[in-house]
Amino acid sequence: MSKVVPPNSFDPLTPHERSVRMSLIRSKNTKPELIVRRLAWSMGYRYRLHLNSLPGRPDLAFLRIRKAIFVHGCFWHQHKRCKHYVMPKSRLSFWLPKLESNVSRDKKHLRILRSQGWEVLVVWECQLKDIRVVSRRIRKFLEGP
Ligand SMILES: [Zn+2]
């Protein structure tokens, strides 16, 4: 049996990822999706963006390995138990149905994609605060079985 190296025992970032990370620290306004795209790109992965032919138009689709990544804004997609956003206190009759329909649409898209043999990773906006953790997750997802 091969020895499993615990993830904390090495630096998961390649020099290129490190430079991406540094540039992310400098530019605070980088869109979450762009961050994930740059990370995947820096790991050597090539992908298609927002393919209309796939349920939910995943932000990144890796056709050859049949994997897809969604980058979700915590508020719009209602990240559970997330402290990254505050629910509006007024006009709830406007917001609630809108947000609930986003959530159920997301669930539906994930279900359909998975039923078609796709593996799906959802990266939440708040998780991008720690680039090291998120790059590890993305790499594990893309390189995993
Ligand atoms: Zn969140």
py3Dmol code that shows the C-alpha trace and the ligand (Angstrom):
import py3Dmol

protein = """\
ATOM      1  CA  MET A   1       0.000   0.000   0.000  1.00  0.00           C
ATOM      2  CA  SER A   2       1.317   3.424  -0.843  1.00  0.00           C
ATOM      3  CA  LYS A   3       1.903   5.908   1.899  1.00  0.00           C
ATOM      4  CA  VAL A   4      -0.512   8.782   2.105  1.00  0.00           C
ATOM      5  CA  VAL A   5       1.137  12.139   2.623  1.00  0.00           C
ATOM      6  CA  PRO A   6      -0.931  14.381   4.873  1.00  0.00           C
ATOM      7  CA  PRO A   7      -1.837  17.556   3.002  1.00  0.00           C
ATOM      8  CA  ASN A   8      -0.290  19.843   5.596  1.00  0.00           C
ATOM      9  CA  SER A   9       3.177  18.421   5.314  1.00  0.00           C
ATOM     10  CA  PHE A  10       4.042  20.187   2.068  1.00  0.00           C
ATOM     11  CA  ASP A  11       3.444  23.494   0.416  1.00  0.00           C
ATOM     12  CA  PRO A  12       0.602  22.901  -2.013  1.00  0.00           C
ATOM     13  CA  LEU A  13       1.420  25.931  -4.119  1.00  0.00           C
ATOM     14  CA  THR A  14       3.573  25.788  -7.216  1.00  0.00           C
ATOM     15  CA  PRO A  15       5.611  28.914  -7.942  1.00  0.00           C
ATOM     16  CA  HIS A  16       3.018  29.955 -10.481  1.00  0.00           C
ATOM     17  CA  GLU A  17       0.152  29.448  -8.033  1.00  0.00           C
ATOM     18  CA  ARG A  18       2.095  31.441  -5.530  1.00  0.00           C
ATOM     19  CA  SER A  19       2.404  34.326  -7.916  1.00  0.00           C
ATOM     20  CA  VAL A  20      -1.303  34.076  -8.687  1.00  0.00           C
ATOM     21  CA  ARG A  21      -1.941  34.177  -4.985  1.00  0.00           C
ATOM     22  CA  MET A  22       0.224  37.228  -4.525  1.00  0.00           C
ATOM     23  CA  SER A  23      -1.574  39.012  -7.329  1.00  0.00           C
ATOM     24  CA  LEU A  24      -4.871  38.101  -5.699  1.00  0.00           C
ATOM     25  CA  ILE A  25      -3.785  39.644  -2.466  1.00  0.00           C
ATOM     26  CA  ARG A  26      -2.958  42.823  -4.333  1.00  0.00           C
ATOM     27  CA  SER A  27      -6.204  43.064  -6.281  1.00  0.00           C
ATOM     28  CA  LYS A  28      -9.026  42.862  -3.811  1.00  0.00           C
ATOM     29  CA  ASN A  29     -11.757  43.287  -6.376  1.00  0.00           C
ATOM     30  CA  THR A  30     -11.004  40.197  -8.372  1.00  0.00           C
ATOM     31  CA  LYS A  31     -14.198  38.391  -9.204  1.00  0.00           C
ATOM     32  CA  PRO A  32     -14.491  35.007  -7.486  1.00  0.00           C
ATOM     33  CA  GLU A  33     -14.891  33.225 -10.772  1.00  0.00           C
ATOM     34  CA  LEU A  34     -11.699  34.763 -12.138  1.00  0.00           C
ATOM     35  CA  ILE A  35      -9.794  33.614  -9.090  1.00  0.00           C
ATOM     36  CA  VAL A  36     -10.885  30.019  -9.653  1.00  0.00           C
ATOM     37  CA  ARG A  37     -10.157  30.217 -13.369  1.00  0.00           C
ATOM     38  CA  ARG A  38      -6.647  31.474 -12.730  1.00  0.00           C
ATOM     39  CA  LEU A  39      -6.004  28.790 -10.161  1.00  0.00           C
ATOM     40  CA  ALA A  40      -7.161  25.970 -12.426  1.00  0.00           C
ATOM     41  CA  TRP A  41      -5.184  27.459 -15.292  1.00  0.00           C
ATOM     42  CA  SER A  42      -2.074  27.742 -13.165  1.00  0.00           C
ATOM     43  CA  MET A  43      -2.396  24.042 -12.330  1.00  0.00           C
ATOM     44  CA  GLY A  44      -2.226  23.305 -16.027  1.00  0.00           C
ATOM     45  CA  TYR A  45      -5.904  22.610 -16.571  1.00  0.00           C
ATOM     46  CA  ARG A  46      -7.743  23.874 -19.595  1.00  0.00           C
ATOM     47  CA  TYR A  47     -11.454  24.320 -19.519  1.00  0.00           C
ATOM     48  CA  ARG A  48     -14.510  25.668 -21.264  1.00  0.00           C
ATOM     49  CA  LEU A  49     -16.470  28.530 -19.840  1.00  0.00           C
ATOM     50  CA  HIS A  50     -20.239  28.647 -19.356  1.00  0.00           C
ATOM     51  CA  LEU A  51     -21.133  25.928 -21.787  1.00  0.00           C
ATOM     52  CA  ASN A  52     -24.758  26.344 -22.744  1.00  0.00           C
ATOM     53  CA  SER A  53     -24.996  22.670 -23.551  1.00  0.00           C
ATOM     54  CA  LEU A  54     -24.528  21.729 -19.883  1.00  0.00           C
ATOM     55  CA  PRO A  55     -27.169  22.057 -17.152  1.00  0.00           C
ATOM     56  CA  GLY A  56     -26.625  25.245 -15.189  1.00  0.00           C
ATOM     57  CA  ARG A  57     -23.849  26.441 -17.524  1.00  0.00           C
ATOM     58  CA  PRO A  58     -20.997  25.588 -15.138  1.00  0.00           C
ATOM     59  CA  ASP A  59     -18.431  28.338 -14.735  1.00  0.00           C
ATOM     60  CA  LEU A  60     -15.673  25.919 -15.680  1.00  0.00           C
ATOM     61  CA  ALA A  61     -16.139  22.637 -17.510  1.00  0.00           C
ATOM     62  CA  PHE A  62     -13.314  20.152 -17.948  1.00  0.00           C
ATOM     63  CA  LEU A  63     -14.662  18.070 -20.797  1.00  0.00           C
ATOM     64  CA  ARG A  64     -12.048  15.342 -21.031  1.00  0.00           C
ATOM     65  CA  ILE A  65     -12.270  14.414 -17.361  1.00  0.00           C
ATOM     66  CA  ARG A  66     -15.976  15.248 -17.166  1.00  0.00           C
ATOM     67  CA  LYS A  67     -15.711  17.546 -14.196  1.00  0.00           C
ATOM     68  CA  ALA A  68     -17.322  20.903 -13.634  1.00  0.00           C
ATOM     69  CA  ILE A  69     -16.841  23.739 -11.185  1.00  0.00           C
ATOM     70  CA  PHE A  70     -19.421  26.259 -10.115  1.00  0.00           C
ATOM     71  CA  VAL A  71     -18.321  29.396  -8.331  1.00  0.00           C
ATOM     72  CA  HIS A  72     -21.214  30.570  -6.223  1.00  0.00           C
ATOM     73  CA  GLY A  73     -21.823  33.915  -4.617  1.00  0.00           C
ATOM     74  CA  CYS A  74     -22.784  33.196  -1.012  1.00  0.00           C
ATOM     75  CA  PHE A  75     -25.813  35.467  -0.957  1.00  0.00           C
ATOM     76  CA  TRP A  76     -27.304  34.697  -4.347  1.00  0.00           C
ATOM     77  CA  HIS A  77     -26.895  30.995  -3.936  1.00  0.00           C
ATOM     78  CA  GLN A  78     -27.624  30.991  -0.199  1.00  0.00           C
ATOM     79  CA  HIS A  79     -24.538  29.364   1.239  1.00  0.00           C
ATOM     80  CA  LYS A  80     -25.734  27.580   4.369  1.00  0.00           C
ATOM     81  CA  ARG A  81     -24.472  28.817   7.745  1.00  0.00           C
ATOM     82  CA  CYS A  82     -22.277  31.361   5.990  1.00  0.00           C
ATOM     83  CA  LYS A  83     -21.269  34.546   7.736  1.00  0.00           C
ATOM     84  CA  HIS A  84     -20.205  36.186   4.527  1.00  0.00           C
ATOM     85  CA  TYR A  85     -23.548  37.842   3.897  1.00  0.00           C
ATOM     86  CA  VAL A  86     -26.478  39.274   5.780  1.00  0.00           C
ATOM     87  CA  MET A  87     -30.032  38.523   4.785  1.00  0.00           C
ATOM     88  CA  PRO A  88     -32.005  41.646   3.930  1.00  0.00           C
ATOM     89  CA  LYS A  89     -34.405  42.662   6.664  1.00  0.00           C
ATOM     90  CA  SER A  90     -36.956  44.252   4.434  1.00  0.00           C
ATOM     91  CA  ARG A  91     -38.780  43.218   1.296  1.00  0.00           C
ATOM     92  CA  LEU A  92     -38.503  39.595   2.315  1.00  0.00           C
ATOM     93  CA  SER A  93     -41.496  38.738   0.176  1.00  0.00           C
ATOM     94  CA  PHE A  94     -39.382  39.859  -2.744  1.00  0.00           C
ATOM     95  CA  TRP A  95     -36.096  38.257  -1.741  1.00  0.00           C
ATOM     96  CA  LEU A  96     -37.169  34.917  -0.326  1.00  0.00           C
ATOM     97  CA  PRO A  97     -38.869  33.460  -3.396  1.00  0.00           C
ATOM     98  CA  LYS A  98     -36.049  34.716  -5.587  1.00  0.00           C
ATOM     99  CA  LEU A  99     -33.332  33.166  -3.445  1.00  0.00           C
ATOM    100  CA  GLU A 100     -35.264  29.963  -2.889  1.00  0.00           C
ATOM    101  CA  SER A 101     -35.694  29.520  -6.598  1.00  0.00           C
ATOM    102  CA  ASN A 102     -31.945  30.034  -7.088  1.00  0.00           C
ATOM    103  CA  VAL A 103     -31.258  27.305  -4.558  1.00  0.00           C
ATOM    104  CA  SER A 104     -33.684  24.836  -6.062  1.00  0.00           C
ATOM    105  CA  ARG A 105     -32.405  25.573  -9.555  1.00  0.00           C
ATOM    106  CA  ASP A 106     -28.829  24.927  -8.385  1.00  0.00           C
ATOM    107  CA  LYS A 107     -29.865  21.624  -6.821  1.00  0.00           C
ATOM    108  CA  LYS A 108     -31.620  20.581  -9.994  1.00  0.00           C
ATOM    109  CA  HIS A 109     -28.634  21.405 -12.180  1.00  0.00           C
ATOM    110  CA  LEU A 110     -26.239  19.505  -9.940  1.00  0.00           C
ATOM    111  CA  ARG A 111     -28.544  16.505  -9.882  1.00  0.00           C
ATOM    112  CA  ILE A 112     -28.845  16.424 -13.669  1.00  0.00           C
ATOM    113  CA  LEU A 113     -25.123  16.908 -14.220  1.00  0.00           C
ATOM    114  CA  ARG A 114     -24.285  14.108 -11.786  1.00  0.00           C
ATOM    115  CA  SER A 115     -26.841  11.835 -13.384  1.00  0.00           C
ATOM    116  CA  GLN A 116     -25.006  12.408 -16.663  1.00  0.00           C
ATOM    117  CA  GLY A 117     -21.765  11.235 -15.103  1.00  0.00           C
ATOM    118  CA  TRP A 118     -20.271  14.596 -14.251  1.00  0.00           C
ATOM    119  CA  GLU A 119     -18.438  15.283 -11.052  1.00  0.00           C
ATOM    120  CA  VAL A 120     -19.225  18.685  -9.691  1.00  0.00           C
ATOM    121  CA  LEU A 121     -17.429  20.981  -7.277  1.00  0.00           C
ATOM    122  CA  VAL A 122     -19.060  24.077  -5.844  1.00  0.00           C
ATOM    123  CA  VAL A 123     -16.628  26.744  -4.721  1.00  0.00           C
ATOM    124  CA  TRP A 124     -18.196  29.374  -2.500  1.00  0.00           C
ATOM    125  CA  GLU A 125     -17.160  32.978  -2.633  1.00  0.00           C
ATOM    126  CA  CYS A 126     -16.277  33.033   1.085  1.00  0.00           C
ATOM    127  CA  GLN A 127     -13.888  30.099   0.637  1.00  0.00           C
ATOM    128  CA  LEU A 128     -11.705  32.184  -1.642  1.00  0.00           C
ATOM    129  CA  LYS A 129     -10.421  34.105   1.337  1.00  0.00           C
ATOM    130  CA  ASP A 130      -7.973  31.273   1.844  1.00  0.00           C
ATOM    131  CA  ILE A 131      -6.376  30.661  -1.519  1.00  0.00           C
ATOM    132  CA  ARG A 132      -4.181  27.905  -0.162  1.00  0.00           C
ATOM    133  CA  VAL A 133      -7.147  25.868   1.000  1.00  0.00           C
ATOM    134  CA  VAL A 134      -9.118  26.475  -2.140  1.00  0.00           C
ATOM    135  CA  SER A 135      -6.235  25.565  -4.437  1.00  0.00           C
ATOM    136  CA  ARG A 136      -5.790  22.342  -2.540  1.00  0.00           C
ATOM    137  CA  ARG A 137      -9.484  21.564  -2.925  1.00  0.00           C
ATOM    138  CA  ILE A 138      -9.471  22.344  -6.621  1.00  0.00           C
ATOM    139  CA  ARG A 139      -6.394  20.259  -7.228  1.00  0.00           C
ATOM    140  CA  LYS A 140      -7.808  17.355  -5.256  1.00  0.00           C
ATOM    141  CA  PHE A 141     -11.039  17.592  -7.204  1.00  0.00           C
ATOM    142  CA  LEU A 142      -9.369  17.767 -10.613  1.00  0.00           C
ATOM    143  CA  GLU A 143      -6.673  15.224  -9.958  1.00  0.00           C
ATOM    144  CA  GLY A 144      -8.772  12.852  -7.913  1.00  0.00           C
ATOM    145  CA  PRO A 145     -10.236   9.657  -9.313  1.00  0.00           C
TER     146      PRO A 145
END
"""
ligand_1 = """\
1
ZN
Zn -20.180 31.522 2.083
"""
view = py3Dmol.view(width=600, height=400)
view.addModel(protein, "pdb")
view.setStyle({"model": 0}, {"cartoon": {"style": "trace"}})
view.addModel(ligand_1, "xyz")
view.setStyle({"model": 1}, {"stick": {}})
view.zoomTo()
view.show()
